Amino acid sequence: MDQCTHEVRAEYWRKIIQACGQRPTGQSAKQWMDENGIREQSYYHWQRRFRQQAYVEVKELPV
């Protein structure tokens, strides 16, 4: 996968994860994913990637 394709996919999944985080109170993430046609496995795969990326970036910050 080339860099451009990766960036487009990453941005797509960032928006999905952000939208899921803003779901109505009382609605589970699973319910939201089912209603929006999002595969749970893909959602958590990308969420994990972003968290790992954020961890690496924070770890590299000068103290």
N, C-alpha and C positions, 0 to 999 in steps of 0.2 A: 504494500500500500504506500503510495507516495505521500509526501508531507501535506500537500494541499487536501487530499482526501481525508487524512487523519484529522486535520484541523476542523474540517466541515463536520465530520462525525462527532468529534469531541464537543463542538459547540451545540450541535443538535441534542446530545445527551445532557449537557449542562442545563439547557433550557428545560428538558423533561424533568430532571432531578429537582430543579428549582420550583417548577410548577407543582410537583408532587409535595414538596415541602410546604406549599401554600394551599394545600387541599382544605376543604371545609373541616371545621372542628368536629371530631367524632367519627370521621371517615378514616378507615385504615388505609395504609399505603397499598395493601393488596387490593382493596376495593377500588381505589383510585386507578391503579394499573389496569385492572380488569375493565373498567369503564372506558379507559382511554386506549385500549389495545396494546399495552406495553407488556412485553415478556418480563416476568419477575427476574429471571436469570440474567437477562441482558441489563436490566436496571441495576441490580446489585453488582454486576461485573464493572460497569462504568463508575458507579459510586465508589467502589473500592479503588479503582484506578485513580480517581480524583483525590481521594483521601491520601493515598500513598504519595502522589505527586506533591500535595500540599505539605505533607510531613517532610519530604526531602527538601523542599524549598525553605521551610522554617528551620530545619536542622542546619542548612548552609548559611543562615544569616549570621553576621558577626555579632559576637556577644559584647 
